[in-house]
Each structure stands twice: as C-alpha cells, then as structure tokens.
C-alpha cells in the first residue's frame, strides 16, 4: 500500500492505534502497515475534547501519523461542534500532499 487512510476514525480506533492494541482487523492492519497513515477523526464533540483522546492523537502525531480534521458542524448524535469528519475533498487533498 502507498498510504493507509482511516476515515472516519473513531475515538476507539485512535486509542487502539496509540496504545498498540491489535484486537480487531483495523488495528491489526494499522500496526502491520509500513506506509504513511492519514487519520480523519469523527466523533462526538465531547469525546474529541476529552484529554484521553487528545493524548492519543498526540502520541500518534509523534509517531508520524498525519491528521485531517475534524471540522465543526452537525454530528451524527444530533449535537453540533468540532468532531465532524473532514469533507472528502479535504481528505483527498491531504492524501495527495502526503503522496507527493
């Protein structure tokens, strides 16, 4: 693979990635992937603001993982705030930038 893109990426997935937990297909592929990784977080705004999620994102950033988003807007849970997955065009632009 040239790149691994996780979109949407839940708080659960980012937590697994950051802590090296490979107990499902996605986290196993992440740990086995030697290609660059791009994550597009998507979760409730309270989850995104939680210190544990911020810590996991910080760990992944230090590991070289790239992030796009999240954006502000309407969320699946009915709330509105930062946590909405980045638009597809923004994700595609981030992919192209990484692959350049």
N, C-alpha and C positions, 0 to 999 in steps of 0.2 A: 504494500500500500504506500502511496505517496503522502497521505495525510489521514488522520482519524478525526472525524467530526462528530461530536456528541451534541445533538440539537433535537429536542430540548434536553438539557441536563438538569436533573433534579438535585435537591439537597442530599438525598440519599446516595445518588451516584457520585457526586463530588466528594462526599465523605468517604465512600469506599475507595475511590481513587487516591485521595490524600493519605489514607491510612494503610494502603496496600492490602486491602481486603478484597479477595477474589472469590466470592461465594456465589457469583452468578455469571452469566455469559458476558455481559457488558464489561464488568470489572476485570474479568479474566482476559478479555481481548485487550483492554487498556494496558494491563501490566505486561502483556506479551508484545505490544506494539512498539516497534522501533522508529516509527515515523513521527513527524510532528503531530501534536494534538491541539485541536481547537475545540473549546467548550463554549456553548451558548446556554447560560443558565436560564431556567424558567421555574419560578416558584412563587408562592405567596410572599408578599412584601415583608411580612413579619419574619418569615423564615429567612429571606435574603439578608435582613438586618441582624439576624442572630449572630452573636460572637463566634459560635462554633462554625457556622457557615463561612464567616469572614476568615477565620483561622484556616479552614480547609482550602479556601481559594488562595490565601497567602502561601500555603505550603505548595500547592500546585503551581502557582506562579513562579516560585523559587525553583521548582523542578523543571521549568521551561515550558509549561503549558500556556497556551495563548487563550484569551477570553474575548468574546464579543457580546456586548450587552451585560446585563439585561436593561431593557428600556422601561420607561414609565408608561402606564396605561391600564386598561381594563384587564383583570386577571380571571382565570377560569373559575376561581372561587367566588367571584362576584365583587371582590374588593378592587380598588384601584390604587396603583402605586408602582414603585420600582420592583420589578420581578418578571415583567413580561418578556418573553423571548424576543431577541432582536429580529428584525424583519429579514426575510430571506435574502434580499438584495445586500443587506449589510453583512450577513454571514458569507455570502458568495464573494464579496469584496475582501473580507478577511482571509478567506481561503486563497484567493488569488495573490494577495500580499505575501502570505506565508510561502506559497509555491514559487514565487519569483526568484 
